[in-house]
Structures are given as structure tokens and as C-alpha cells.
Amino acid sequence: MAVVQRLLKAKEIHTFAIHTIALKIAHDGVPWPPAQRTRRTPELVAHSREGWEVATVTVGTRSNCYVVSLPSVGVTAQLVNADQPHAVVDLILTALPKEAA
């Protein structure tokens, strides 16, 4: 995803990465059961200049692909081969709001 983030930065698209690790804690502060941690797939979120979320990109766990969601245009899960990060950028650029001329 770092490649996609760099390509979007070159196009002046603001992004941030979200890394989530969940740890269940018992009432006494000890993880329960021991070593039970949940790691969620990292997400890359792209925003328009106005601050609206235009896309979320994750990496498919077993499919070796990017999963691109574009809520502003009604796309929930567009699959793109992992060897085509430029295609992800193109999808995100099409979802950006068009500026007034």
C-alpha cells in the first residue's frame, strides 16, 4: 500500500494509513485469553481537498489484490491486481469531485 500512497501523494491527494490491533483485556487488566490479539487489515484512506473521504484501500488477505471502496460513487469493493497500483490511483482520481471551472 505504500506504493499507492506515494503515487497518490505525487497527484497531491491527501491520504493516511490506519493500522488497527485489538487486544481483549479482562477486568483485572490481563489479556484474556493470553496472547489473543486481533490484527485488522491496514487501510489507506484518501480524502478530497474539502476533507471528504473518497476512497478506502485495503490489501486482500489471500487474493494478492487491492480492494478499493469508493463510497462517493457507490463502489463498495473493486478488486485490482496488486501489480497494478496505478489502476488504484486512476480509480481514486475518477471518484474525486470535479472542481468548478
Buried (B, 14 or more C-beta within 10 A) or exposed (E): BEEBBEBBEEEEBEBEEEEEEEEEEEEEEEEEEEEEEEEEEEBBBBBBEEEEEBBBBBBBEEEEBBBBBBEBEEBEEBEBEBEEBEBBBBBBBEBBEEEEE
